[in-house]
Amino acid sequence: MSNISLTDILKEFRDPARDSLIPILQREQQQRGFISKEAMIVIGEKLNLPVSKVYGVASFYNQFRFNAPGLHQIQVCRGTACHVKGSSTVLDSLEMDVGCKSGETSKDGLFSIEVVACVGACSLAPVVVVDGEFHAGMDSTKMRKINKTLRKVHNAER
């Protein structure tokens, strides 16, 4: 993520119109990691669209986020194999441990939780992906251990 402003992003689109909405949203998220309310207002004004339309399009696609991402991205697979092997228990435990729900970022900014349909590692179920690294055969105890380690590393780096 760099320091390109939304104004600069909008300048990249020559005569932006309604069909530029998704590419503009993608560029904004690429720069900031999420789409803010303020950005939706500015984009709506520039494209002459109501904010409700901008939000409607952004919320339709699961690629867009509306909260600043945490330092650590945690994806919990809820595909069939992971579901059968207990990923819901892992998710519940994770949400309690970090203090936020799926689709949110913890108040301390350390963790973002996302539920995903399938990560394609069914034989390793249940699977959790932390910062792009796959963790197989997960349970609540293993998840708490990972979170504790991440917190410890974060606190040591301060």
C-alpha positions in Angstrom: 0.0 0.0 0.0 1.3 3.4 -1.0 0.3 7.0 -0.4 -1.6 7.6 -3.6 -4.7 9.6 -2.7 -8.2 8.9 -3.9 -8.1 12.1 -5.9 -5.0 10.7 -7.7 -6.8 7.4 -8.3 -9.8 9.2 -9.8 -7.5 11.1 -12.1 -6.3 7.7 -13.5 -9.8 7.3 -15.0 -10.4 9.5 -18.0 -14.0 10.8 -17.8 -15.0 8.2 -15.1 -18.6 7.0 -15.4 -20.7 4.3 -13.8 -18.7 1.6 -15.6 -15.6 2.8 -13.8 -17.1 2.1 -10.4 -15.6 -1.4 -9.8 -12.1 -0.6 -11.1 -12.1 2.6 -8.9 -13.2 0.6 -5.9 -10.5 -2.0 -6.6 -7.8 0.7 -6.9 -8.9 2.3 -3.7 -8.9 -1.0 -1.8 -5.5 -1.8 -3.3 -4.1 1.4 -1.9 -5.8 1.4 1.6 -6.8 -2.2 2.2 -10.4 -1.3 2.5 -13.2 1.0 1.2 -14.1 3.7 3.7 -17.4 5.6 4.0 -15.6 8.7 3.0 -14.2 7.1 -0.1 -17.7 5.9 -1.1 -19.0 9.4 -0.7 -16.2 10.9 -2.9 -16.5 8.2 -5.5 -20.3 8.6 -5.6 -19.9 12.4 -6.1 -17.3 11.9 -8.9 -19.5 9.3 -10.7 -22.7 11.1 -10.0 -24.0 8.1 -8.2 -25.8 8.0 -4.8 -23.6 6.6 -2.0 -26.2 3.8 -1.6 -25.5 2.6 -5.2 -21.7 2.7 -4.5 -22.2 0.7 -1.3 -24.6 -1.6 -3.0 -22.1 -2.6 -5.6 -19.2 -2.8 -3.2 -21.2 -4.9 -0.7 -22.3 -7.3 -3.5 -18.7 -8.5 -4.2 -16.9 -10.2 -1.4 -13.6 -8.9 -2.6 -14.3 -5.5 -1.0 -13.8 -4.8 2.7 -15.2 -1.9 4.8 -12.9 -2.1 7.7 -9.2 -1.4 7.9 -7.4 -4.8 7.8 -5.6 -6.1 10.9 -1.9 -6.7 11.0 -2.7 -10.4 10.7 -5.3 -11.8 8.3 -7.0 -15.0 9.5 -9.1 -17.0 7.1 -11.2 -19.8 8.5 -12.3 -22.4 5.9 -15.9 -23.4 6.2 -16.0 -25.7 3.2 -17.7 -29.1 3.6 -14.7 -31.1 4.9 -13.7 -28.3 7.3 -17.3 -27.9 8.5 -17.6 -31.6 9.2 -14.3 -31.7 11.1 -15.2 -28.7 13.4 -14.2 -25.4 11.8 -17.3 -23.8 13.4 -15.8 -24.5 16.8 -12.5 -23.1 15.7 -14.2 -19.9 14.4 -16.2 -19.4 17.6 -13.1 -19.8 19.7 -11.1 -17.4 17.5 -13.8 -14.8 17.6 -13.9 -15.0 21.4 -10.1 -14.9 21.7 -9.5 -11.9 19.5 -12.7 -10.0 20.3 -14.2 -9.6 16.9 -16.5 -11.4 14.4 -15.8 -12.6 10.9 -15.6 -9.7 8.6 -14.2 -7.4 11.3 -10.9 -6.3 12.7 -10.0 -6.6 16.4 -10.0 -3.3 18.4 -6.2 -3.5 18.8 -5.8 -3.8 15.1 -3.9 -7.0 15.2 -6.4 -9.5 13.7 -8.9 -9.6 10.9 -11.1 -12.6 10.6 -12.6 -13.8 7.4 -14.7 -16.9 6.7 -14.0 -18.4 3.3 -16.0 -21.1 1.4 -13.0 -23.3 0.6 -9.2 -23.0 0.6 -8.7 -26.2 -1.4 -7.0 -28.2 1.3 -9.8 -30.6 2.2 -7.5 -33.4 3.2 -6.0 -31.2 5.9 -9.4 -30.1 7.4 -10.1 -28.1 9.4 -7.8 -25.5 7.9 -7.1 -21.9 9.0 -4.9 -19.6 6.8 -2.9 -17.1 8.8 -1.1 -14.4 6.8 -1.1 -16.8 3.8 0.3 -19.7 5.8 -1.9 -22.9 6.0 -2.5 -24.5 9.4 -3.9 -28.0 9.2 -6.0 -30.1 11.6 -6.9 -27.0 13.6 -8.8 -26.9 16.9 -9.4 -24.2 19.4 -6.3 -24.9 21.4 -4.0 -24.7 18.3 -5.7 -21.5 17.2 -5.2 -19.9 20.7 -1.5 -20.9 20.6 -1.1 -19.2 17.2 -2.8 -16.0 18.4 -0.7 -16.0 21.5 2.5 -16.3 19.5 1.4 -13.5 17.1 0.7 -11.2 20.1 4.0 -12.1 21.7 5.9 -11.3 18.5 4.0 -8.0 18.1 4.7 -6.9 21.7 8.4 -7.8 21.3 8.7 -5.7 18.2 7.3 -2.6 19.9 
